Every structure is written in structure tokens, then in C-alpha cells.
């Protein structure tokens, strides 16, 4: 175990986590639509919509031409008139004739904005067309489907993506998600150490397996707590903490299964403390640890994909990497994963050194 005395790899954790933590709080969110007023409109009347955005740059010379569309299903409709009123607000007039109201089912319209600097961003189901019982064929301000022409759909900014529901909490991506990466790596390390102990009988492998589980549970607990906080302020705003925990355990299979996996590893530590004979304890716990790792993989990676879950990439939800990571997030997410993993092994090396020194003093 000479690797635990090396220091160069520990500096990697310090540099990466300093970079991630500092930048995660200073990089702003990207442009997004915060409010559209009014929320509904009737056919055969021209409505003026006020669109408020955040972190947009409509008046910047680099923004170029600012464009707006009302989108229904896969069809884009241009407003009757459109003007930029400030850096973050625009005003648009739009109308639908009652003769064509049956063409819009569902009757919700997305509001889509584009400029050369901010790229394309939208608010889903921003306004709703309320159907009229009568038809006025004389109304001429009808909406016509067009083909949008834009230079680029991607923004030219250093910013985190503006995701509905998440908003500023998207920064938790660099803390919550890597915790489970670290736990998985340490659980795998413990799994390999247990196999090696059964093959060689070397006590240091049993020590590595035990301490890896301890650190894995530490990061698993951190991952679970940051997940509870994230769920509280995104999925369950205004819900009491007791109801949040109950809902997560009953409604989100990934949270429930992860808790079960952590209980199995906690039982591993309890099992070790219940056996006095060192050799017997090492053999029994090694066998148990191998099965615990298989259960961990089933709980965290297999079961959540077999049923519904609010987590991305599970139960029919889009995969995390495909929809939720953009080029800016990747600049910080991957270093965060590496930095936290290295920190996990750093903590593991400290615990192993403590145990080795303790045994040396006793002998």
C-alpha cells in the first residue's frame, strides 16, 4: 500500500475542487424566459404579450437580429409585430382566428426567442389558446406557420444552462451527482479487495475493504442529503421535510433503492463488529461484501430503470448526459467528478494510515 504515502495525486483533488467550487458560484445562468403575460388569449382578437427574460443581451451589438416565435407542436408562428423594449424584455403581438382554432390541439404555445449572442431559448406551454364557441370568418389576423431561419441555436456565453424547475439549483450538479460516483468507485474498490482477500488471505486487503466501505458510506450519505435538499427546492417546494422524505421513498425508486443499498453496507460494518476472531471476521465479511456490491449495483443502476423515477435517465426520463449537460457544464462537471473521487481516495488513505499506525502501536 505504498500509494497512500504519495502526495502528488492529492494535489489534483485540491486544484480541481478549488476550481469547481469557486467557479460554480461565479458563473451565471444562461438566458431564459421567466414570465409571459398574459398567460391565455382568445381567438379573433389581437393580444400584446410582454415577455420577461433573465440574463439576456437583446440590446448588445453582438446580439444581432432578435427573433421570436409562438410554437405549437412542431409548427412555428411569427408574431404580427415584435419589438425589444430592454436588454431582457420584449413585446409581441399575436392573434389566432377562430376559423383555425381547431388546428391547435393541444392549445398551448411555447414562446421561443433567438439572437446571435444568446442563441435559442424558450418557455414551454407559455400561453394557452382558449377556444371560442363561435366562429368569426371575417377576422383576418390569422397565424401562419413559417420556417425559422437562425444563424445559431447555441449561445456564445460562458454560463450554465437555464433549466426550468432547476434554475440556480443546477449548481448542485457539481456536488450531488459526483457523490454517487465516489461511492460507486469506493464500493468497487472494496469489492475487489474482498475478492483479493479470499484469494490471498492478506490482512491488508481486508483492511482496504473495510475502510473503503466506511468512506463509501460517508459520500453516500452526503449524496443522499444533497439529493434531499435538491428535491425539496425543486420538486417539492412548500412541502414539509417529513412529507418530502415520505414522497421520495414512495414515489422515487432511485432514492428508495439507494437507501436500501446503503443499509446493506451499514449491515456489513455491523457484521464485522459482531465477530471477534479476526480471520473468521475477514472471511465472512468478504463474502458478504461481494454480495453487497451486487445488490448495490442492482439498487442504484438496474432497478431505477425498470420503473418510473423523477431522476434523469430513469423510468423513461431522458438520459442525464444527453439533455442536461451542455458544453459549459462539462467544463466543471467532469473535473468535479475526478476531484471528488480523488478526495474520496485521499480520505481512504488517511483512514488506512491511522489503522496501520494503531496496529503498530499495539504490537
C-alpha positions as CSV (number, residue, x, y, z in Angstrom):
1,X,0.0,0.0,0.0
2,X,2.8,2.4,-0.8
3,X,0.4,4.5,-2.9
4,X,-1.1,6.0,0.3
5,X,2.2,7.8,1.0
6,X,2.3,9.6,-2.3
7,X,1.2,13.2,-2.3
8,X,1.1,14.3,-6.0
9,X,-2.3,12.8,-6.7
10,X,-3.8,14.6,-3.6
11,X,-2.9,17.9,-5.1
12,X,-5.1,17.0,-8.1
13,X,-8.1,16.9,-5.8
14,X,-7.2,20.3,-4.2
15,X,-6.7,22.0,-7.6
16,X,-9.8,20.5,-9.2
17,X,-12.2,21.1,-6.3
18,X,-11.0,24.6,-5.7
19,X,-11.6,25.3,-9.4
20,X,-15.1,23.7,-9.3
21,X,-16.3,25.2,-6.1
22,X,-15.1,28.7,-6.9
23,X,-16.4,28.7,-10.5
24,X,-19.7,27.1,-9.6
25,X,-20.7,30.2,-7.6
26,X,-19.5,32.8,-10.1
27,X,-20.6,31.5,-13.5
28,X,-24.0,33.0,-14.2
29,X,-27.1,31.2,-15.5
30,X,-27.7,31.4,-19.2
31,X,-30.6,33.3,-20.8
32,X,-34.1,32.0,-20.1
33,X,-37.7,33.2,-20.2
34,X,-39.1,33.9,-16.7
35,X,-42.6,35.3,-17.4
36,X,-45.0,35.8,-20.3
37,X,-48.1,37.9,-19.8
38,X,-51.0,37.3,-20.4
39,X,-51.0,33.6,-19.9
40,X,-54.1,32.9,-22.1
41,X,-55.8,34.5,-25.1
42,X,-59.0,34.1,-27.1
43,X,-59.2,33.9,-30.9
44,X,-60.3,36.8,-33.1
45,X,-58.5,39.4,-31.0
46,X,-55.0,40.8,-31.2
47,X,-53.1,40.4,-28.0
48,X,-50.0,42.2,-26.8
49,X,-47.7,39.8,-24.9
50,X,-45.0,41.0,-22.5
51,X,-42.0,38.6,-22.4
52,X,-39.6,38.9,-19.5
53,X,-36.2,37.1,-19.6
54,X,-33.2,36.7,-17.4
55,X,-29.5,37.1,-18.4
56,X,-30.4,38.0,-22.0
57,X,-28.5,40.6,-24.1
58,X,-31.0,41.8,-26.7
59,X,-29.5,45.3,-26.9
60,X,-25.9,44.1,-27.2
61,X,-24.3,44.8,-30.6
62,X,-23.3,41.1,-30.7
63,X,-26.9,40.0,-30.4
64,X,-27.7,40.9,-33.9
65,X,-31.3,40.3,-35.0
66,X,-33.6,39.3,-32.2
67,X,-36.4,36.9,-33.3
68,X,-39.5,35.5,-31.6
69,X,-41.9,32.7,-32.5
70,X,-45.0,31.1,-30.9
71,X,-44.6,27.4,-31.3
72,X,-47.4,24.8,-31.3
73,X,-46.3,21.2,-31.6
74,X,-43.7,21.3,-34.4
75,X,-45.1,24.5,-36.1
76,X,-43.6,28.0,-35.6
77,X,-45.8,31.1,-35.9
78,X,-44.5,34.6,-36.3
79,X,-46.0,37.5,-34.3
80,X,-47.9,40.3,-36.0
81,X,-45.4,42.8,-34.6
82,X,-42.4,42.5,-32.3
83,X,-40.1,44.9,-30.6
84,X,-37.3,44.8,-28.0
85,X,-38.1,47.1,-25.0
86,X,-35.0,46.4,-22.9
87,X,-32.0,44.1,-22.6
88,X,-34.2,41.4,-21.0
89,X,-37.8,42.3,-22.1
90,X,-39.6,42.1,-25.4
91,X,-43.1,42.8,-26.6
92,X,-45.0,40.9,-29.3
93,X,-48.5,41.0,-30.8
94,X,-50.1,37.7,-31.8
95,X,-53.5,36.6,-32.9
96,X,-55.3,33.4,-33.9
97,X,-58.6,33.3,-35.9
98,X,-61.5,31.2,-34.6
99,X,-61.7,29.5,-38.0
100,X,-58.3,27.8,-37.3
101,X,-58.6,27.3,-33.5
102,X,-59.3,23.5,-34.0
103,X,-55.8,23.2,-35.6
104,X,-54.1,23.9,-32.3
105,X,-54.5,20.7,-30.2
106,X,-53.1,20.8,-27.6
107,X,-53.9,24.5,-27.4
108,X,-50.6,25.5,-25.6
109,X,-48.0,27.6,-27.3
110,X,-44.3,27.7,-26.5
111,X,-42.6,31.1,-26.7
112,X,-39.2,30.9,-28.5
113,X,-36.6,33.6,-28.7
114,X,-33.3,33.7,-30.6
115,X,-30.4,36.1,-31.2
116,X,-26.8,35.6,-32.3
117,X,-25.4,36.0,-28.7
118,X,-27.9,34.3,-26.5
119,X,-28.8,31.5,-29.0
120,X,-32.2,30.0,-28.9
121,X,-34.2,29.6,-25.6
122,X,-37.8,29.0,-24.9
123,X,-40.6,28.7,-22.3
124,X,-42.7,25.6,-22.8
125,X,-46.5,26.0,-22.7
126,X,-46.1,29.7,-22.0
127,X,-49.6,30.8,-23.3
128,X,-52.8,28.9,-23.8
129,X,-55.4,29.5,-26.6
130,X,-58.9,29.4,-25.0
131,X,-61.3,28.1,-27.7
132,X,-64.3,30.2,-28.7
133,X,-67.8,28.7,-29.1
134,X,-68.5,30.9,-32.2
135,X,-66.6,31.4,-35.4
136,X,-65.9,34.8,-37.0
137,X,-64.7,34.2,-40.5
138,X,-64.2,38.0,-41.1
139,X,-61.3,38.2,-38.7
140,X,-58.1,38.5,-40.9
141,X,-55.2,38.4,-38.4
142,X,-54.6,34.7,-38.8
143,X,-51.4,32.9,-37.7
144,X,-49.4,31.3,-40.4
145,X,-46.8,28.6,-40.0
146,X,-43.3,29.6,-41.0
147,X,-39.8,28.0,-41.2
148,X,-37.5,29.8,-38.7
149,X,-34.1,31.0,-40.0
150,X,-31.4,31.4,-37.4
151,X,-27.6,31.7,-37.6
152,X,-27.0,29.6,-34.5
153,X,-29.2,27.9,-31.8
154,X,-26.3,27.8,-29.3
155,X,-25.3,30.7,-27.1
156,X,-21.9,32.3,-27.2
157,X,-21.7,32.8,-23.4
158,X,-19.9,31.2,-20.5
159,X,-22.9,30.3,-18.5
160,X,-24.8,27.4,-17.0
161,X,-28.0,26.3,-18.9
162,X,-31.2,27.8,-17.7
163,X,-33.4,24.8,-16.9
164,X,-37.0,25.0,-15.8
165,X,-37.6,23.7,-12.3
166,X,-33.8,23.7,-11.6
167,X,-32.8,27.3,-12.2
168,X,-30.0,28.3,-9.8
169,X,-30.0,24.8,-8.1
170,X,-28.4,23.4,-11.2
171,X,-25.1,24.2,-9.4
172,X,-25.8,21.3,-7.1
173,X,-24.9,19.1,-10.1
174,X,-21.2,19.5,-9.1
175,X,-21.9,18.3,-5.6
176,X,-24.8,15.8,-5.5
177,X,-24.1,13.7,-8.6
178,X,-20.3,13.2,-8.0
179,X,-21.0,11.9,-4.5
180,X,-22.6,8.8,-6.1
181,X,-19.7,8.4,-8.5
182,X,-17.3,8.4,-5.5
183,X,-19.4,5.9,-3.6
184,X,-19.6,3.6,-6.6
185,X,-15.8,3.7,-7.1
186,X,-15.1,3.0,-3.4
187,X,-17.7,0.2,-3.3
188,X,-16.0,-1.3,-6.3
189,X,-12.6,-1.0,-4.6
190,X,-14.0,-2.7,-1.5
191,X,-15.4,-5.4,-3.7
192,X,-12.1,-6.1,-5.4
193,X,-10.3,-6.0,-2.0
194,X,-12.7,-8.7,-0.7
195,X,-12.0,-10.9,-3.7
196,X,-8.3,-10.5,-3.3
197,X,-8.5,-11.3,0.4
198,X,-10.4,-14.6,-0.3
199,X,-7.7,-15.4,-2.8
200,X,-4.6,-14.4,-0.8
201,X,-5.7,-14.1,2.8
202,X,-3.6,-10.9,3.2
203,X,-4.9,-8.8,6.1
204,X,-4.2,-5.5,4.3
205,X,-6.8,-6.4,1.7
206,X,-9.4,-6.9,4.4
207,X,-8.4,-3.5,5.9
208,X,-8.8,-1.9,2.5
209,X,-12.2,-3.4,2.0
210,X,-13.4,-2.2,5.4
211,X,-12.1,1.3,5.1
212,X,-13.4,1.7,1.6
213,X,-16.9,0.8,2.8
214,X,-16.6,3.5,5.5
215,X,-15.7,6.2,3.1
216,X,-18.3,5.0,0.6
217,X,-21.0,5.4,3.2
218,X,-19.7,8.8,4.0
219,X,-20.0,10.0,0.4
220,X,-23.3,8.1,0.0
221,X,-24.7,10.0,3.0
222,X,-23.5,13.3,1.5
223,X,-25.1,12.3,-1.8
224,X,-28.4,11.4,-0.1
225,X,-28.5,14.7,1.9
226,X,-27.7,16.9,-1.1
227,X,-30.4,15.0,-3.0
228,X,-33.0,15.7,-0.3
229,X,-32.1,19.4,-0.4
230,X,-32.3,19.4,-4.2
231,X,-35.7,17.6,-4.2
232,X,-37.1,19.9,-1.5
233,X,-36.3,23.1,-3.5
234,X,-37.2,21.8,-7.0
235,X,-39.8,19.0,-7.0
236,X,-41.4,19.7,-3.6
237,X,-41.4,23.5,-3.0
238,X,-43.5,24.3,0.1
239,X,-43.8,20.7,1.2
240,X,-42.7,19.8,4.8
241,X,-39.5,17.8,5.3
242,X,-41.4,14.8,6.6
243,X,-43.6,14.8,3.5
244,X,-40.6,15.2,1.2
245,X,-38.9,12.2,2.7
246,X,-42.1,10.2,2.5
247,X,-42.7,11.2,-1.1
248,X,-39.2,10.4,-2.2
249,X,-39.2,6.9,-0.6
250,X,-42.7,6.1,-2.0
251,X,-42.6,7.9,-5.4
252,X,-38.9,7.9,-6.5
253,X,-37.5,4.4,-6.8
254,X,-33.9,5.7,-7.1
255,X,-33.9,7.4,-3.7
256,X,-35.5,4.4,-2.1
257,X,-33.2,1.9,-3.7
258,X,-30.1,3.9,-2.9
259,X,-31.1,4.0,0.8
260,X,-31.6,0.2,0.7
261,X,-28.1,-0.2,-0.8
262,X,-26.6,2.0,2.0
263,X,-28.4,-0.1,4.6
264,X,-26.7,-3.2,3.2
265,X,-23.3,-1.6,3.6
266,X,-24.1,-0.4,7.1
267,X,-25.0,-4.1,7.9
268,X,-21.5,-5.0,6.7
269,X,-19.9,-2.9,9.3
270,X,-22.3,-4.2,12.0
271,X,-21.4,-7.8,10.9
272,X,-17.7,-7.0,11.3
273,X,-18.2,-5.6,14.8
274,X,-20.1,-8.7,15.9
275,X,-17.3,-11.2,15.2
276,X,-14.3,-11.3,17.5
277,X,-12.0,-13.7,15.6
278,X,-10.0,-11.7,13.0
279,X,-9.7,-14.4,10.4
280,X,-13.3,-15.5,10.7
281,X,-14.5,-11.9,10.6
282,X,-12.4,-11.2,7.5
283,X,-13.6,-14.2,5.6
284,X,-17.3,-13.9,6.4
285,X,-17.4,-10.1,5.8
286,X,-15.5,-10.6,2.5
287,X,-18.2,-13.0,1.3
288,X,-20.9,-10.7,2.5
289,X,-19.2,-7.7,0.8
290,X,-19.2,-9.3,-2.6
291,X,-23.0,-9.9,-2.4
292,X,-23.5,-6.4,-1.0
293,X,-21.8,-4.9,-4.1
294,X,-24.0,-6.9,-6.4
295,X,-27.1,-5.6,-4.5
296,X,-25.7,-2.1,-4.7
297,X,-25.4,-2.3,-8.5
298,X,-28.9,-3.7,-8.7
299,X,-30.4,-0.9,-6.5
300,X,-28.6,2.0,-8.0
301,X,-28.2,1.2,-11.7
302,X,-30.8,-1.5,-12.6
303,X,-34.0,-1.1,-10.5
304,X,-34.5,2.6,-11.2
305,X,-34.5,1.9,-15.0
306,X,-37.3,-0.6,-14.6
307,X,-39.9,1.8,-13.3
308,X,-40.8,5.5,-13.1
309,X,-38.4,7.9,-11.5
310,X,-38.0,11.7,-11.5
311,X,-34.3,11.3,-11.9
312,X,-32.9,11.9,-15.4
313,X,-32.1,8.7,-17.3
314,X,-34.5,6.5,-15.4
315,X,-38.1,5.3,-15.9
316,X,-38.3,6.7,-19.4
317,X,-36.8,10.1,-18.5
318,X,-34.1,11.4,-20.8
319,X,-30.5,10.5,-20.1
320,X,-28.7,12.9,-17.9
321,X,-25.7,13.5,-20.3
322,X,-27.8,13.9,-23.4
323,X,-30.2,16.7,-22.2
324,X,-28.9,18.2,-19.0
325,X,-25.2,18.7,-19.7
326,X,-24.0,21.4,-22.1
327,X,-20.5,22.5,-23.0
328,X,-20.2,24.9,-20.1
329,X,-21.5,22.3,-17.5
330,X,-19.0,19.8,-18.8
331,X,-16.1,22.2,-18.1
332,X,-17.0,21.8,-14.4
333,X,-18.9,18.6,-14.0
334,X,-16.1,16.2,-15.2
335,X,-13.4,18.0,-13.1
336,X,-15.8,17.8,-10.2
337,X,-16.3,14.0,-10.6
338,X,-12.5,13.5,-10.8
339,X,-11.8,15.9,-7.9
340,X,-14.3,14.3,-5.6
341,X,-13.2,10.7,-6.5
342,X,-9.6,11.6,-5.7
343,X,-10.7,13.3,-2.4
344,X,-12.5,10.0,-1.6
345,X,-9.3,8.0,-2.0
346,X,-7.4,10.6,-0.1
347,X,-9.7,10.2,2.9
348,X,-9.4,6.4,2.4
349,X,-5.6,6.7,2.6
350,X,-5.8,8.7,5.8
351,X,-8.0,6.1,7.4
352,X,-5.8,3.2,6.3
353,X,-2.7,5.0,7.7
354,X,-4.5,5.6,11.1
355,X,-5.4,1.9,11.3
356,X,-1.8,0.8,10.4
357,X,-0.3,3.1,13.0
358,X,-2.8,1.9,15.6
359,X,-1.9,-1.7,14.9
360,X,1.8,-0.8,15.0
361,X,1.4,0.8,18.4
362,X,-0.4,-2.3,19.8
363,X,2.2,-4.7,18.6
